[in-house]
Amino acid sequence: MNGSITTSLRREIRVSLPQDAFVPDPRRLLRVIPHVVLICGGSTAITIFPVPWFVALLLSVLIGNAYASVFFFGHEVGHGSVVKRAWLIDAILYATMLIFLVSPHLWRIWHNQVHHGHTNVERRDPDNFGSLDEYARHRATRWAILIAPGAGRLIGILTLFVGFTLHAQGVLWAKSRRIPGFGALRHWRAALDSAAMLGCWIALSVRVRSAESLYIVWIPMLIANAVIMCYIFTNHLLRPLNSSNDPLETSMSVSTTRWLDWLHFNFSHHVEHHLFPTISSEHAPGIRSRLQQLAGGHYLSPPHWRALVMLFRTPRVHITNDRLFDPRRGISVDVAAVDAALRTNGGSRAMPAGPRCAPRTPSRILGGEAREQPRSQQD
């Protein structure tokens, strides 16, 4: 979609939203209380009472999901949709990022400024795996590709459980040093924040018995990572690289159940968030309805499970802006083919797709038989 058309679309949707949608709403703080109660209450129950292991494990999973929900709320707070005072935003971000060892100072620069300012722009967005050139240049990128979900690698399932914590440290120590936009980042401050957070969890683990620390610290940390990475990996990695930073081109929403949307603060509405990052997530379903009416086939929101399956079937490196490539297996697929596959068999709740350029023959990772060579070999 042309960037000017997206601008007009954003303007038209903005007019349809209530005026208070763009004003911070401190009442939203009440929405996080049930999740905090679950974290504190569940952790206390495991610590104090003789809970059977299977009950402790169930509570641990629920606590991990609650930590993920708290993160989604913190993400919203960090964009200024809940409170205005900088010190209060920082305090909330410290609490909501604690389980992931992510510094709020790093997060505000990394996510709010660099990622939102250059979404899926090659060599500018720290949240994608980049081009074949970056794969060739940087050993860290090659290692990341080896363990990332994609191209049938089952190890990517394990990566979900540590993905966000590892990615944050990768941004801090590697990507922030080579990607423009991190000039204001004080690495020592972000490193101290992460070290202090880790120290808190180690101190808590020492304070309680080892089995209890497993259930109230380390398993919840793994679960929280997995929950948010199931969203984050699908947000942009199946979309093309694009210099225009057009959310309808570079971002993808997913469709899930209402109760999960409630638990996870509508984080599934990601195109909506990139169109209006500073408004409350409670308005995201309304924005989705308008996008379905106005954007037609340009808006993509497949079922979450379908997006995850596609994530594990497709490569992660962009050989061109519109083509994904697996350097190790020599197979590639057009993003247009991925888009088409996500829309099939009820794969999206969006309006039916409009006219699109015919995709090139997809590789066997989408179910076909062709094994394609990189363009350099084809030429």
N, C-alpha and C positions, 0 to 999 in steps of 0.2 A: 504494500500500500504506500502511495506517495506520502511523504512527510507532511506536506501542506494539507492533505486530506485528513490525516490523523489530527493535525492541529485544529481543523474545523470541527472534527468529531469531538475532540476534547472540549472545545468551546460549547458545542451544543449540549453535551451531557452536563457540563458544569452549570449551565443555566437551569437545568431541570432539577438540580440538587438543592436541598434547603440551605439557606444562608448560614445556619449554625453548623453545617457540615465542615466548614473551614475554620471553625473556632475551637481551640483546645477545650476538651470536656473532662474536667477532673472527676466527674461521677464515674467515668470508666474504670477508675481504680477499684471500685466495688466488684467489678467483674473478675478480678484476679483472686479475690478472697477465697472462693471455694478451692482453687488449686493450691493455694498456700496452706489452707487447712488440711488438705489431703497430704501434702508433703510433710508438714509438721506432725500431724496426727498419726500418719502411717509410720513415720520414722520413730516416733516415740513408742508406739505400740510394739514394734519389732524389738526395740531396745529394752523395754521394761517387762513385757509379758513373755511367758514361755510359748511362743508362737510356733506351731509346726512348720517345718521347712517349706512345704508346698504353699502354705498360707503366706509365709514370709516372702516367697518368690512372687506370688501373685501381687502382694502389696508392693513389692519392689518394682514390678512392671508398671503398676498404676502410678507409683511415685515418679518413675522415669517419664511417663507420658505427661504428668503434671508439670514436671520441669520443662518439657518441651512447650507446653501451653504457656507457661510463664515466660519463656523466651519469645514466643510469638507476640505476647503482650508487650514485652520490652522492646521488640522491634518497632511496634506501633508507637510506643512512648518516645523512642529515639528519633522518630520523625516529627515530633512535636504535636501530635494530635490529642494528647491527654493533658499535659501540663506545660507551662511556659518557662518556668524558672530553670536555668541551666543546672544549678546545683542539685535540684530535685530530680531532673532527668538523669544526671550522673548517678545519683544514689540508687535510683530504680534500675538503671542499666547494670550497676555492679551486682545487684541482687539477682537480676534475671540472666546475666551472663556467667554467673559464678560456677555453675556445673560444667560449663564448657571451657573454663579458663581463658575467656576472651576479655581483653581489656576494653572498657568503654571508649577510651581515648582512641584505640586502634579502630574500633567498630565505627565510630562516627566518621572518620576519614575514609576508611575502606569502603563501607557500605553506602553511607549517605552521599558522599562526595564522588568517589571514584567509580564505584559500581553504577550508581544511578545516573551519573553524568556521562558514562561511556559504556552503556550496557551492550555486551557482545561486540564491542569494537576491538579489532585485533590490536594487541600490544597495549591496550588501555584498560581493559576490564580484567580484574584479577580473578573473576569467578568463572572463567572458562579455560579450556585446555589449549586454546590458541590454534595456530596454523602448523603446517608441516615444518615450516622454517623454525618456529619456536621449539618444536619437538627435536629438531636436529641440533639446535644451539644449546639447549639447557638440559643437563642430566636430570635435574629435579623433575622436569616435566616428563621425561621418559619414565622415571620411576613412578610418578603419579598415574600415568596412563596404565602401567602394568597392574596396578591394584584398583583402578577405578572401575565402576560398573560399565560394561560395554563389550561388544563383540563376543558375547558368549562366555566371558570370564566369570566363573563362579566366585572367585575371590572377592569380586565386587560386593557380594552380599555381606561379607565380613567387614569390608571397608565402610559400609553404612554405619556400623556401630562405633566407629571412631572418626568418621569423616569430617565432621565440622571442627572438632578440636584440632585435628591434624592440619586441616586446610587453613585455619586461623593462624597457626604457627608458621605455616608455609608462606602466608601473606606477610606476616611480620618479619620473617628472617630472609626471605628470598624475593618475593614478588614486589614488595614495597620498595626494594632497592633498585629495581630495574624498570618499573612501570611509572610513568609520569603521574603526578597528582598527589604524591605522598610527601611533599616537601615539608608540610607542617607536622608530620608524624615524629614524635620523640620516641625513638626505639627503646631507650632505657626505661622510660615511664611505662610503656606497654609491657615490656619484659618484667618489670617489677610487679605490675598488676597481676600478670599471669602467675608469677612465682608466689605472690601472696595468696592468690586463690588456691593454688595447689597446696600451699602450706596449711590452709584452713582445712582442706579435706584430709590431709595426712594427719593433722592434729586430731580431728574428729575420729579417724580410724584408730589412732593410738588410744584414744580415750575410751572407746568401746571395745567389745570383744571382736576378734577377727571375723567371725561368722556374721555378726551384726553389721560390721563395716561393709561387708560384701553386699548385704541386702539394702543398706541405707545410703551407700555412697557409690560403689563401683558398678553394680548392676544398673541402678538408675542412670548413671552417667552414660552407660552404653545404650540403654533404651532411649534416652533423650536424644542422643546423637542420631540414632537410627530413625526416629520419628521425623526430626526436622530435615534430615538428608533425603528422606523419601519425597519431600517437597522440593528442596533446594536443587537436587539433581535434575528434576523435571522442569524447573523454572525456565532455563535458557539453553540447556545442552542439546536439545533436539531442534533448535532454531538456527537460522543462518547467522554468520557474522555480518555486521552491517554498520556502516559509518554514520548512518543517519540517526541512530538511537531511537528508532520508531518502536514503541512497545508492542504494536500489533505484529511487527516483523520479528523482533528479537526476544519476545517473552511469550510464555504459554501458561494459561491457567489450566487447572484440572477440576473435574467434577467429582464430588464425593457426597457422603450422606450429610443430612442436616445436623445430626448430632455431632459428627466429627468437625464440621464447620464451626459449630458452637464451641466445642472444646478447644479448637485450634485458631480461634479468632479470625476465621475466614481467610486463612493464609493460602488456601487453594485459589483464591481470586487474585492471581499475580499480575496479569495484564492490567486489571483494574487498579492494583496498587501502583504500578509504574506510571499509569496515566495520572493518578492523583495520590502521590505518596504521602501527603501531609494530612489527609482526612482519615477519620475513624474507620476502622474495618467494618463497623456495623452498616455502613453505607455501600459496601462492596456488592452485595446481591442486587441492589437497585442499579448500580452501574453496569453489572453484568446484563441485566434485562435490557438496558438501553443499547449496549454493545450488540446484543443479539439482534435487535431491531435495526440498528443503523449500519453495523459493520458487515453483516452477512457472513460470507465465507472467509473473510479476512480474519475473523475472530476464531481462535482455536481453544477449545476446552474439553478434551477427551476425558473419559473416566480415568480416575487416578491409577487404577490397576493396569489399564491398557498403556498408559504413559510409562509406567515402571517396566512393564514387559518390553516395550520398545526401547527403553533406555538400555536394558541389558543385551539387546540384540544388535544395536548399532554401534559403530566406531565413535571415538571421541575427538579425533583430530580433524580439523578442517583443512582439506587439501586445496579447496577454493572456498569462497564465502558461502556457497550454496551446496557444498559437497563434503560429506564426512568420509574419513579414510582411516583404515587400520594399517599402520606401517608394518606391523609384524606379519600380518596374514595377506597383505596386498589386496584387500577388498575395500570397495567403496560404495556409497549410496548417495543419491541426491536427497537433500532435505525435502524437496518437493514430493519425493516418493514416501518419505517418513510422514509428511503431512497428510498425504492421501491415505496411507494405511491407518493413521490415527482416526480418520474420519469414517472409516468403513464399519459396517455392522453396528450402527448406533454408537460409533466411537466418539461422538461429541454431542453435547446438548445445544451447541450453537446452531445457528441457522445453516441450511445447506450451503455447501461451498459454491462460490461463484466461479466464473471462468478462470482457469489457470493454465499456465504453459504446461504442455505434456512433459512429465518427468522422463529422464533418461532411464534405461533399463536398470532396475534395482538389482543389487547383488543378492546372493542367496540368503543373506541375513534377514531379508524380508520375506523369505519363503520361496524365492525364485531359485533358478539353478545357475545363473551366470556368475562367474568369478571374474571380476573386472580388475584390470591393472591400473595403477596410478597413471594420471594423464601424461606424465613425463615419459612413461613407457609406451603409451598409446601413440604419442606423437613421434 
